[in-house]
Amino acid sequence: MDLQDQLKNLFPDHRPEENEDVTEDKHDELWMQEEPLLCKYEKRKGKPITIIEGYTGATNDFKLLAKEIKTLLSVGGSYKDDKIIIQGDYRDQIMSFLKDKGFKVKRVGG
């Protein structure tokens, strides 16, 4: 007896909801801009960080982009003053990720 049969025995009156696949891709909703995003490398208190700035779209879109980058790289970071701050030097990975998303990216500094 598999799990579906057990659930039917436990809840005989339950009818599963039929989803209409209303899943939306969050990255399709991001506003694409003409100007490139700037990807910088800095050291703060002796620790390397990567900064992405220059997004002119909605703040929520930029925060969503920050969350996607942090999840992709499995690193910490934050969103402050219209900048995404990622812990570590991940310029190459972030730039390739943003290019795949359709953004123009410019490397600033070293």
GUPA-217876 format. One record per residue: residue in three letters; x, y, z of N, C-alpha, C, CB in turn. Coordinates in pm, whole numbers, plus 50000, padded with zeros to 5 digits. Glycine has a CB too. Layout:
<r residuo="ALA" n_xx="X" n_yy="Y" n_zz="Z" ca_xx="X" ca_yy="Y" ca_zz="Z" c_xx="X" c_yy="Y" c_zz="Z" cb_xx="X" cb_yy="Y" cb_zz="Z"/>
...
***
This chain:
<r residuo="MET" n_xx="50085" n_yy="49883" n_zz="50000" ca_xx="50000" ca_yy="50000" ca_zz="50000" c_xx="50090" c_yy="50123" c_zz="50000" cb_xx="49903" cb_yy="50000" cb_zz="50123"/>
<r residuo="ASP" n_xx="50073" n_yy="50208" n_zz="49900" ca_xx="50157" ca_yy="50327" ca_zz="49892" c_xx="50094" c_yy="50442" c_zz="49968" cb_xx="50180" cb_yy="50367" cb_zz="49745"/>
<r residuo="LEU" n_xx="50160" n_yy="50553" n_zz="49970" ca_xx="50119" ca_yy="50669" ca_zz="50047" c_xx="49984" c_yy="50723" c_zz="50002" cb_xx="50223" cb_yy="50777" cb_zz="50038"/>
<r residuo="GLN" n_xx="49959" n_yy="50727" n_zz="49873" ca_xx="49832" ca_yy="50778" ca_zz="49822" c_xx="49715" c_yy="50693" c_zz="49873" cb_xx="49832" cb_yy="50780" cb_zz="49668"/>
<r residuo="ASP" n_xx="49730" n_yy="50563" n_zz="49873" ca_xx="49624" ca_yy="50474" ca_zz="49922" c_xx="49601" c_yy="50494" c_zz="50072" cb_xx="49659" cb_yy="50326" cb_zz="49893"/>
<r residuo="GLN" n_xx="49708" n_yy="50512" n_zz="50147" ca_xx="49695" ca_yy="50535" ca_zz="50290" c_xx="49622" c_yy="50665" c_zz="50318" cb_xx="49832" cb_yy="50536" cb_zz="50357"/>
<r residuo="LEU" n_xx="49655" n_yy="50768" n_zz="50241" ca_xx="49587" ca_yy="50897" ca_zz="50260" c_xx="49439" c_yy="50887" c_zz="50224" cb_xx="49655" cb_yy="51005" cb_zz="50175"/>
<r residuo="LYS" n_xx="49407" n_yy="50812" n_zz="50120" ca_xx="49266" ca_yy="50794" ca_zz="50082" c_xx="49190" c_yy="50719" c_zz="50191" cb_xx="49254" cb_yy="50717" cb_zz="49948"/>
<r residuo="ASN" n_xx="49255" n_yy="50623" n_zz="50257" ca_xx="49190" ca_yy="50551" ca_zz="50367" c_xx="49169" c_yy="50641" c_zz="50487" cb_xx="49273" cb_yy="50429" cb_zz="50407"/>
<r residuo="LEU" n_xx="49266" n_yy="50727" n_zz="50517" ca_xx="49254" ca_yy="50816" ca_zz="50632" c_xx="49155" c_yy="50929" c_zz="50607" cb_xx="49390" cb_yy="50874" cb_zz="50667"/>
<r residuo="PHE" n_xx="49151" n_yy="50982" n_zz="50484" ca_xx="49065" ca_yy="51095" ca_zz="50451" c_xx="48980" c_yy="51060" c_zz="50329" cb_xx="49149" cb_yy="51223" cb_zz="50425"/>
<r residuo="PRO" n_xx="48874" n_yy="50981" n_zz="50346" ca_xx="48797" ca_yy="50936" ca_zz="50230" c_xx="48718" c_yy="51048" c_zz="50163" cb_xx="48703" cb_yy="50828" cb_zz="50271"/>
<r residuo="ASP" n_xx="48682" n_yy="51153" n_zz="50235" ca_xx="48601" ca_yy="51260" ca_zz="50176" c_xx="48684" c_yy="51368" c_zz="50108" cb_xx="48516" cb_yy="51324" cb_zz="50282"/>
<r residuo="HIS" n_xx="48814" n_yy="51361" n_zz="50124" ca_xx="48902" ca_yy="51466" ca_zz="50068" c_xx="48911" c_yy="51454" c_zz="49916" cb_xx="49043" cb_yy="51458" cb_zz="50130"/>
<r residuo="ARG" n_xx="48894" n_yy="51567" n_zz="49850" ca_xx="48914" ca_yy="51573" ca_zz="49705" c_xx="49034" c_yy="51662" c_zz="49680" cb_xx="48786" cb_yy="51627" cb_zz="49631"/>
<r residuo="PRO" n_xx="49137" n_yy="51612" n_zz="49614" ca_xx="49257" ca_yy="51695" ca_zz="49589" c_xx="49222" c_yy="51813" c_zz="49500" cb_xx="49369" cb_yy="51612" cb_zz="49524"/>
<r residuo="GLU" n_xx="49283" n_yy="51927" n_zz="49532" ca_xx="49261" ca_yy="52048" ca_zz="49453" c_xx="49333" c_yy="52035" c_zz="49320" cb_xx="49310" cb_yy="52175" cb_zz="49529"/>
<r residuo="GLU" n_xx="49268" n_yy="52087" n_zz="49219" ca_xx="49328" ca_yy="52084" ca_zz="49087" c_xx="49394" c_yy="52220" c_zz="49062" cb_xx="49222" cb_yy="52052" cb_zz="48976"/>
<r residuo="ASN" n_xx="49525" n_yy="52220" n_zz="49059" ca_xx="49599" ca_yy="52343" ca_zz="49034" c_xx="49607" c_yy="52368" c_zz="48885" cb_xx="49741" cb_yy="52336" cb_zz="49096"/>
<r residuo="GLU" n_xx="49598" n_yy="52494" n_zz="48848" ca_xx="49604" ca_yy="52531" ca_zz="48707" c_xx="49744" c_yy="52574" c_zz="48667" cb_xx="49505" cb_yy="52642" cb_zz="48677"/>
<r residuo="ASP" n_xx="49843" n_yy="52531" n_zz="48742" ca_xx="49982" ca_yy="52567" ca_zz="48715" c_xx="49998" c_yy="52718" c_zz="48697" cb_xx="50032" cb_yy="52494" cb_zz="48590"/>
<r residuo="VAL" n_xx="49969" n_yy="52788" n_zz="48804" ca_xx="49979" ca_yy="52932" ca_zz="48802" c_xx="50115" c_yy="52976" c_zz="48853" cb_xx="49867" cb_yy="52995" cb_zz="48885"/>
<r residuo="THR" n_xx="50213" n_yy="52890" n_zz="48837" ca_xx="50347" ca_yy="52923" ca_zz="48882" c_xx="50406" c_yy="53030" c_zz="48791" cb_xx="50437" cb_yy="52799" cb_zz="48886"/>
<r residuo="GLU" n_xx="50462" n_yy="53131" n_zz="48851" ca_xx="50523" ca_yy="53240" ca_zz="48775" c_xx="50671" c_yy="53242" c_zz="48805" cb_xx="50457" cb_yy="53376" cb_zz="48809"/>
<r residuo="ASP" n_xx="50750" n_yy="53263" n_zz="48704" ca_xx="50893" ca_yy="53277" ca_zz="48724" c_xx="50921" c_yy="53417" c_zz="48775" cb_xx="50973" cb_yy="53248" cb_zz="48593"/>
<r residuo="LYS" n_xx="50984" n_yy="53425" n_zz="48892" ca_xx="51014" ca_yy="53555" ca_zz="48951" c_xx="51112" c_yy="53633" c_zz="48865" cb_xx="51071" cb_yy="53538" cb_zz="49092"/>
<r residuo="HIS" n_xx="51208" n_yy="53564" n_zz="48803" ca_xx="51309" ca_yy="53636" ca_zz="48727" c_xx="51252" c_yy="53692" c_zz="48597" cb_xx="51426" cb_yy="53545" cb_zz="48697"/>
<r residuo="ASP" n_xx="51135" n_yy="53643" n_zz="48552" ca_xx="51074" ca_yy="53701" ca_zz="48434" c_xx="51011" c_yy="53836" c_zz="48466" cb_xx="50969" cb_yy="53608" cb_zz="48376"/>
<r residuo="GLU" n_xx="50982" n_yy="53858" n_zz="48595" ca_xx="50920" ca_yy="53982" ca_zz="48636" c_xx="51021" c_yy="54095" c_zz="48658" cb_xx="50840" cb_yy="53959" cb_zz="48761"/>
<r residuo="LEU" n_xx="51149" n_yy="54063" n_zz="48664" ca_xx="51249" ca_yy="54165" ca_zz="48691" c_xx="51256" c_yy="54263" c_zz="48575" cb_xx="51387" cb_yy="54102" cb_zz="48715"/>
<r residuo="TRP" n_xx="51272" n_yy="54388" n_zz="48609" ca_xx="51282" ca_yy="54492" ca_zz="48508" c_xx="51424" c_yy="54496" c_zz="48454" cb_xx="51241" cb_yy="54630" cb_zz="48566"/>
<r residuo="MET" n_xx="51436" n_yy="54485" n_zz="48322" ca_xx="51568" ca_yy="54491" ca_zz="48259" c_xx="51597" c_yy="54634" c_zz="48220" cb_xx="51574" cb_yy="54398" cb_zz="48134"/>
<r residuo="GLN" n_xx="51718" n_yy="54675" n_zz="48244" ca_xx="51758" ca_yy="54813" ca_zz="48217" c_xx="51862" c_yy="54819" c_zz="48109" cb_xx="51810" cb_yy="54880" cb_zz="48344"/>
<r residuo="GLU" n_xx="51877" n_yy="54936" n_zz="48052" ca_xx="51975" ca_yy="54956" ca_zz="47946" c_xx="52116" c_yy="54973" c_zz="48001" cb_xx="51938" cb_yy="55079" cb_zz="47862"/>
<r residuo="GLU" n_xx="52130" n_yy="55044" n_zz="48114" ca_xx="52261" ca_yy="55067" ca_zz="48172" c_xx="52311" c_yy="54939" c_zz="48240" cb_xx="52256" cb_yy="55185" cb_zz="48274"/>
<r residuo="PRO" n_xx="52441" n_yy="54916" n_zz="48238" ca_xx="52492" ca_yy="54794" ca_zz="48302" c_xx="52494" c_yy="54805" c_zz="48454" cb_xx="52632" cb_yy="54764" cb_zz="48251"/>
<r residuo="LEU" n_xx="52480" n_yy="54689" n_zz="48519" ca_xx="52500" ca_yy="54682" ca_zz="48663" c_xx="52649" c_yy="54684" c_zz="48690" cb_xx="52432" cb_yy="54554" cb_zz="48724"/>
<r residuo="LEU" n_xx="52691" n_yy="54748" n_zz="48797" ca_xx="52832" ca_yy="54755" ca_zz="48831" c_xx="52864" c_yy="54649" c_zz="48936" cb_xx="52870" cb_yy="54897" cb_zz="48883"/>
<r residuo="CYS" n_xx="52968" n_yy="54571" n_zz="48910" ca_xx="53010" ca_yy="54465" ca_zz="49001" c_xx="53149" c_yy="54500" c_zz="49053" cb_xx="53010" cb_yy="54325" cb_zz="48929"/>
<r residuo="LYS" n_xx="53158" n_yy="54530" n_zz="49183" ca_xx="53284" ca_yy="54575" ca_zz="49243" c_xx="53335" c_yy="54474" c_zz="49344" cb_xx="53267" cb_yy="54712" cb_zz="49310"/>
<r residuo="TYR" n_xx="53464" n_yy="54487" n_zz="49372" ca_xx="53528" ca_yy="54406" ca_zz="49476" c_xx="53591" c_yy="54502" c_zz="49576" cb_xx="53636" cb_yy="54308" cb_zz="49416"/>
<r residuo="GLU" n_xx="53566" n_yy="54480" n_zz="49704" ca_xx="53626" ca_yy="54561" ca_zz="49809" c_xx="53667" c_yy="54472" c_zz="49925" cb_xx="53528" cb_yy="54672" cb_zz="49857"/>
<r residuo="LYS" n_xx="53747" n_yy="54528" n_zz="50013" ca_xx="53778" ca_yy="54462" ca_zz="50139" c_xx="53732" c_yy="54554" c_zz="50250" cb_xx="53931" cb_yy="54429" cb_zz="50151"/>
<r residuo="ARG" n_xx="53652" n_yy="54498" n_zz="50339" ca_xx="53607" ca_yy="54572" ca_zz="50457" c_xx="53647" c_yy="54493" c_zz="50580" cb_xx="53452" cb_yy="54597" cb_zz="50453"/>
<r residuo="LYS" n_xx="53720" n_yy="54559" n_zz="50667" ca_xx="53772" ca_yy="54496" ca_zz="50788" c_xx="53852" c_yy="54371" c_zz="50755" cb_xx="53657" cb_yy="54460" cb_zz="50884"/>
<r residuo="GLY" n_xx="53924" n_yy="54375" n_zz="50642" ca_xx="54010" ca_yy="54265" ca_zz="50602" c_xx="53939" c_yy="54150" c_zz="50533" cb_xx="54079" cb_yy="54213" cb_zz="50719"/>
<r residuo="LYS" n_xx="53807" n_yy="54160" n_zz="50515" ca_xx="53732" ca_yy="54052" ca_zz="50453" c_xx="53684" c_yy="54096" c_zz="50314" cb_xx="53611" cb_yy="54011" cb_zz="50541"/>
<r residuo="PRO" n_xx="53692" n_yy="54007" n_zz="50215" ca_xx="53650" ca_yy="54044" ca_zz="50080" c_xx="53498" c_yy="54045" c_zz="50066" cb_xx="53711" cb_yy="53946" cb_zz="49978"/>
<r residuo="ILE" n_xx="53447" n_yy="54143" n_zz="49992" ca_xx="53305" ca_yy="54148" ca_zz="49961" c_xx="53288" c_yy="54186" c_zz="49814" cb_xx="53231" cb_yy="54249" cb_zz="50053"/>
<r residuo="THR" n_xx="53175" n_yy="54148" n_zz="49759" ca_xx="53139" ca_yy="54184" ca_zz="49623" c_xx="53017" c_yy="54273" c_zz="49631" cb_xx="53112" cb_yy="54057" cb_zz="49534"/>
<r residuo="ILE" n_xx="53020" n_yy="54385" n_zz="49560" ca_xx="52911" ca_yy="54481" ca_zz="49563" c_xx="52851" c_yy="54492" c_zz="49423" cb_xx="52959" cb_yy="54619" cb_zz="49614"/>
<r residuo="ILE" n_xx="52719" n_yy="54483" n_zz="49415" ca_xx="52648" ca_yy="54504" ca_zz="49289" c_xx="52561" c_yy="54627" c_zz="49307" cb_xx="52561" cb_yy="54378" cb_zz="49247"/>
<r residuo="GLU" n_xx="52573" n_yy="54722" n_zz="49217" ca_xx="52494" ca_yy="54845" ca_zz="49226" c_xx="52461" c_yy="54895" c_zz="49087" cb_xx="52569" cb_yy="54954" cb_zz="49307"/>
<r residuo="GLY" n_xx="52373" n_yy="54994" n_zz="49082" ca_xx="52338" ca_yy="55055" ca_zz="48956" c_xx="52203" c_yy="55011" c_zz="48901" cb_xx="52442" cb_yy="55026" cb_zz="48857"/>
<r residuo="TYR" n_xx="52123" n_yy="54940" n_zz="48980" ca_xx="51991" ca_yy="54896" ca_zz="48933" c_xx="51893" c_yy="55012" c_zz="48946" cb_xx="51941" cb_yy="54773" cb_zz="49013"/>
<r residuo="THR" n_xx="51820" n_yy="55040" n_zz="48840" ca_xx="51729" ca_yy="55153" ca_zz="48841" c_xx="51583" c_yy="55112" c_zz="48849" cb_xx="51751" cb_yy="55237" cb_zz="48719"/>
<r residuo="GLY" n_xx="51557" n_yy="54983" n_zz="48867" ca_xx="51419" ca_yy="54933" ca_zz="48875" c_xx="51364" c_yy="54944" c_zz="49016" cb_xx="51412" cb_yy="54789" cb_zz="48828"/>
<r residuo="ALA" n_xx="51261" n_yy="54865" n_zz="49043" ca_xx="51195" ca_yy="54867" ca_zz="49173" c_xx="51285" c_yy="54805" c_zz="49280" cb_xx="51060" cb_yy="54791" cb_zz="49165"/>
<r residuo="THR" n_xx="51271" n_yy="54853" n_zz="49401" ca_xx="51351" ca_yy="54806" ca_zz="49512" c_xx="51323" c_yy="54658" c_zz="49541" cb_xx="51323" cb_yy="54890" cb_zz="49637"/>
<r residuo="ASN" n_xx="51197" n_yy="54618" n_zz="49532" ca_xx="51162" ca_yy="54477" ca_zz="49558" c_xx="51226" c_yy="54383" c_zz="49458" cb_xx="51010" cb_yy="54459" cb_zz="49556"/>
<r residuo="ASP" n_xx="51237" n_yy="54427" n_zz="49332" ca_xx="51303" ca_yy="54345" ca_zz="49230" c_xx="51451" c_yy="54325" c_zz="49264" cb_xx="51289" cb_yy="54409" cb_zz="49091"/>
<r residuo="PHE" n_xx="51514" n_yy="54433" n_zz="49310" ca_xx="51657" ca_yy="54425" ca_zz="49344" c_xx="51678" c_yy="54337" c_zz="49467" cb_xx="51715" cb_yy="54567" cb_zz="49369"/>
<r residuo="LYS" n_xx="51587" n_yy="54344" n_zz="49563" ca_xx="51595" ca_yy="54257" ca_zz="49681" c_xx="51577" c_yy="54112" c_zz="49641" cb_xx="51491" cb_yy="54298" cb_zz="49786"/>
<r residuo="LEU" n_xx="51485" n_yy="54086" n_zz="49549" ca_xx="51463" ca_yy="53950" ca_zz="49500" c_xx="51587" c_yy="53898" c_zz="49428" cb_xx="51342" cb_yy="53946" cb_zz="49406"/>
<r residuo="LEU" n_xx="51651" n_yy="53985" n_zz="49350" ca_xx="51773" ca_yy="53947" ca_zz="49282" c_xx="51884" c_yy="53916" c_zz="49383" cb_xx="51819" cb_yy="54060" cb_zz="49186"/>
<r residuo="ALA" n_xx="51892" n_yy="53994" n_zz="49490" ca_xx="51991" ca_yy="53969" ca_zz="49596" c_xx="51968" c_yy="53833" c_zz="49659" cb_xx="51985" cb_yy="54079" cb_zz="49703"/>
<r residuo="LYS" n_xx="51842" n_yy="53798" n_zz="49684" ca_xx="51811" ca_yy="53669" ca_zz="49744" c_xx="51849" c_yy="53555" c_zz="49651" cb_xx="51662" cb_yy="53660" cb_zz="49780"/>
<r residuo="GLU" n_xx="51823" n_yy="53571" n_zz="49522" ca_xx="51858" ca_yy="53466" ca_zz="49425" c_xx="52009" c_yy="53445" c_zz="49419" cb_xx="51804" cb_yy="53502" cb_zz="49285"/>
<r residuo="ILE" n_xx="52085" n_yy="53555" n_zz="49423" ca_xx="52231" ca_yy="53544" ca_zz="49417" c_xx="52284" c_yy="53476" c_zz="49543" cb_xx="52295" cb_yy="53684" cb_zz="49401"/>
<r residuo="LYS" n_xx="52233" n_yy="53515" n_zz="49660" ca_xx="52279" ca_yy="53455" ca_zz="49784" c_xx="52245" c_yy="53306" c_zz="49788" cb_xx="52217" cb_yy="53526" cb_zz="49904"/>
<r residuo="THR" n_xx="52129" n_yy="53269" n_zz="49738" ca_xx="52089" ca_yy="53128" ca_zz="49735" c_xx="52176" c_yy="53050" c_zz="49638" cb_xx="51942" cb_yy="53114" cb_zz="49697"/>
<r residuo="LEU" n_xx="52202" n_yy="53109" n_zz="49521" ca_xx="52284" ca_yy="53041" ca_zz="49420" c_xx="52424" c_yy="53011" c_zz="49472" cb_xx="52292" cb_yy="53127" cb_zz="49294"/>
<r residuo="LEU" n_xx="52484" n_yy="53108" n_zz="49540" ca_xx="52622" ca_yy="53094" ca_zz="49586" c_xx="52632" c_yy="53034" c_zz="49727" cb_xx="52689" cb_yy="53228" cb_zz="49584"/>
<r residuo="SER" n_xx="52520" n_yy="53022" n_zz="49796" ca_xx="52518" ca_yy="52972" ca_zz="49934" c_xx="52609" c_yy="53053" c_zz="50025" cb_xx="52559" cb_yy="52825" cb_zz="49938"/>
<r residuo="VAL" n_xx="52594" n_yy="53184" n_zz="50015" ca_xx="52674" ca_yy="53275" ca_zz="50097" c_xx="52582" c_yy="53377" c_zz="50162" cb_xx="52783" cb_yy="53346" cb_zz="50012"/>
<r residuo="GLY" n_xx="52638" n_yy="53450" n_zz="50257" ca_xx="52564" ca_yy="53556" ca_zz="50322" c_xx="52577" c_yy="53685" c_zz="50245" cb_xx="52611" cb_yy="53575" cb_zz="50465"/>
<r residuo="GLY" n_xx="52492" n_yy="53778" n_zz="50280" ca_xx="52497" ca_yy="53907" ca_zz="50215" c_xx="52382" c_yy="53992" c_zz="50264" cb_xx="52494" cb_yy="53893" cb_zz="50064"/>
<r residuo="SER" n_xx="52372" n_yy="54111" n_zz="50207" ca_xx="52265" ca_yy="54201" ca_zz="50248" c_xx="52232" c_yy="54297" c_zz="50135" cb_xx="52304" cb_yy="54278" cb_zz="50375"/>
<r residuo="TYR" n_xx="52124" n_yy="54370" n_zz="50157" ca_xx="52082" ca_yy="54474" ca_zz="50064" c_xx="52075" c_yy="54604" c_zz="50142" cb_xx="51944" cb_yy="54440" cb_zz="49997"/>
<r residuo="LYS" n_xx="52160" n_yy="54699" n_zz="50106" ca_xx="52162" ca_yy="54828" ca_zz="50177" c_xx="52190" c_yy="54939" c_zz="50077" cb_xx="52270" cb_yy="54828" cb_zz="50289"/>
<r residuo="ASP" n_xx="52120" n_yy="55050" n_zz="50092" ca_xx="52145" ca_yy="55171" ca_zz="50014" c_xx="52152" c_yy="55143" c_zz="49864" cb_xx="52275" cb_yy="55236" cb_zz="50059"/>
<r residuo="ASP" n_xx="52055" n_yy="55069" n_zz="49812" ca_xx="52049" ca_yy="55034" ca_zz="49669" c_xx="52173" c_yy="54960" c_zz="49622" cb_xx="52030" cb_yy="55159" cb_zz="49587"/>
<r residuo="LYS" n_xx="52232" n_yy="54880" n_zz="49708" ca_xx="52348" ca_yy="54797" ca_zz="49675" c_xx="52326" c_yy="54657" c_zz="49730" cb_xx="52479" cb_yy="54859" cb_zz="49730"/>
<r residuo="ILE" n_xx="52370" n_yy="54558" n_zz="49654" ca_xx="52372" ca_yy="54421" ca_zz="49704" c_xx="52514" c_yy="54393" c_zz="49749" cb_xx="52324" cb_yy="54317" cb_zz="49594"/>
<r residuo="ILE" n_xx="52529" n_yy="54352" n_zz="49873" ca_xx="52661" ca_yy="54322" ca_zz="49929" c_xx="52667" c_yy="54172" c_zz="49956" cb_xx="52688" cb_yy="54405" cb_zz="50061"/>
<r residuo="ILE" n_xx="52760" n_yy="54104" n_zz="49889" ca_xx="52777" ca_yy="53960" ca_zz="49902" c_xx="52910" c_yy="53933" c_zz="49970" cb_xx="52770" cb_yy="53890" cb_zz="49764"/>
<r residuo="GLN" n_xx="52911" n_yy="53844" n_zz="50069" ca_xx="53033" ca_yy="53811" ca_zz="50141" c_xx="53121" c_yy="53723" c_zz="50053" cb_xx="53001" cb_yy="53741" cb_zz="50275"/>
<r residuo="GLY" n_xx="53242" n_yy="53768" n_zz="50026" ca_xx="53337" ca_yy="53691" ca_zz="49946" c_xx="53356" c_yy="53751" c_zz="49808" cb_xx="53291" cb_yy="53548" cb_zz="49934"/>
<r residuo="ASP" n_xx="53457" n_yy="53702" n_zz="49738" ca_xx="53487" ca_yy="53749" ca_zz="49603" c_xx="53423" c_yy="53653" c_zz="49503" cb_xx="53641" cb_yy="53759" cb_zz="49580"/>
<r residuo="TYR" n_xx="53305" n_yy="53687" n_zz="49458" ca_xx="53230" ca_yy="53603" ca_zz="49364" c_xx="53195" c_yy="53681" c_zz="49237" cb_xx="53104" cb_yy="53550" cb_zz="49430"/>
<r residuo="ARG" n_xx="53283" n_yy="53770" n_zz="49196" ca_xx="53252" ca_yy="53855" ca_zz="49081" c_xx="53223" c_yy="53774" c_zz="48955" cb_xx="53366" cb_yy="53951" cb_zz="49054"/>
<r residuo="ASP" n_xx="53306" n_yy="53675" n_zz="48926" ca_xx="53289" ca_yy="53599" ca_zz="48802" c_xx="53157" c_yy="53522" c_zz="48801" cb_xx="53405" cb_yy="53503" cb_zz="48782"/>
<r residuo="GLN" n_xx="53125" n_yy="53454" n_zz="48911" ca_xx="53001" ca_yy="53377" ca_zz="48917" c_xx="52879" c_yy="53469" c_zz="48910" cb_xx="52997" cb_yy="53293" cb_zz="49045"/>
<r residuo="ILE" n_xx="52884" n_yy="53582" n_zz="48981" ca_xx="52772" ca_yy="53675" ca_zz="48981" c_xx="52754" c_yy="53737" c_zz="48843" cb_xx="52793" cb_yy="53785" cb_zz="49086"/>
<r residuo="MET" n_xx="52864" n_yy="53773" n_zz="48778" ca_xx="52855" ca_yy="53834" ca_zz="48646" c_xx="52796" c_yy="53735" c_zz="48545" cb_xx="52992" cb_yy="53882" cb_zz="48599"/>
<r residuo="SER" n_xx="52837" n_yy="53609" n_zz="48549" ca_xx="52782" ca_yy="53511" ca_zz="48456" c_xx="52634" c_yy="53485" c_zz="48486" cb_xx="52861" cb_yy="53379" cb_zz="48462"/>
<r residuo="PHE" n_xx="52595" n_yy="53483" n_zz="48614" ca_xx="52456" ca_yy="53464" ca_zz="48652" c_xx="52369" c_yy="53580" c_zz="48601" cb_xx="52443" cb_yy="53452" cb_zz="48805"/>
<r residuo="LEU" n_xx="52418" n_yy="53703" n_zz="48619" ca_xx="52341" ca_yy="53819" ca_zz="48574" c_xx="52332" c_yy="53825" c_zz="48422" cb_xx="52405" cb_yy="53948" cb_zz="48626"/>
<r residuo="LYS" n_xx="52439" n_yy="53784" n_zz="48353" ca_xx="52434" ca_yy="53781" ca_zz="48206" c_xx="52334" c_yy="53678" c_zz="48158" cb_xx="52573" cb_yy="53751" cb_zz="48149"/>
<r residuo="ASP" n_xx="52327" n_yy="53564" n_zz="48226" ca_xx="52228" ca_yy="53462" ca_zz="48190" c_xx="52085" c_yy="53513" c_zz="48211" cb_xx="52251" cb_yy="53335" cb_zz="48273"/>
<r residuo="LYS" n_xx="52068" n_yy="53599" n_zz="48311" ca_xx="51937" ca_yy="53658" ca_zz="48338" c_xx="51899" c_yy="53763" c_zz="48233" cb_xx="51936" cb_yy="53721" cb_zz="48476"/>
<r residuo="GLY" n_xx="51999" n_yy="53814" n_zz="48162" ca_xx="51972" ca_yy="53915" ca_zz="48059" c_xx="52021" c_yy="54054" c_zz="48093" cb_xx="51826" cb_yy="53921" cb_zz="48033"/>
<r residuo="PHE" n_xx="52089" n_yy="54070" n_zz="48206" ca_xx="52141" ca_yy="54199" ca_zz="48245" c_xx="52275" c_yy="54226" c_zz="48175" cb_xx="52157" cb_yy="54207" cb_zz="48398"/>
<r residuo="LYS" n_xx="52306" n_yy="54353" n_zz="48159" ca_xx="52439" ca_yy="54393" ca_zz="48116" c_xx="52518" c_yy="54418" c_zz="48243" cb_xx="52437" cb_yy="54520" cb_zz="48023"/>
<r residuo="VAL" n_xx="52640" n_yy="54368" n_zz="48248" ca_xx="52721" ca_yy="54379" ca_zz="48369" c_xx="52856" c_yy="54438" c_zz="48335" cb_xx="52738" cb_yy="54241" cb_zz="48437"/>
<r residuo="LYS" n_xx="52903" n_yy="54528" n_zz="48419" ca_xx="53034" ca_yy="54590" ca_zz="48399" c_xx="53117" c_yy="54565" c_zz="48524" cb_xx="53021" cb_yy="54743" cb_zz="48369"/>
<r residuo="ARG" n_xx="53238" n_yy="54514" n_zz="48503" ca_xx="53330" ca_yy="54487" ca_zz="48614" c_xx="53406" c_yy="54614" c_zz="48646" cb_xx="53429" cb_yy="54372" cb_zz="48579"/>
<r residuo="VAL" n_xx="53404" n_yy="54654" n_zz="48773" ca_xx="53470" ca_yy="54776" ca_zz="48815" c_xx="53582" c_yy="54740" c_zz="48910" cb_xx="53370" cb_yy="54873" cb_zz="48883"/>
<r residuo="GLY" n_xx="53701" n_yy="54794" n_zz="48887" ca_xx="53816" ca_yy="54767" ca_zz="48973" c_xx="53879" c_yy="54633" c_zz="48939" cb_xx="53774" cb_yy="54769" cb_zz="49120"/>
<r residuo="GLY" n_xx="53997" n_yy="54609" n_zz="48996" ca_xx="54078" ca_yy="54490" ca_zz="48980" c_xx="54021" c_yy="54380" c_zz="48909" cb_xx="54115" cb_yy="54443" cb_zz="49099"/>
***
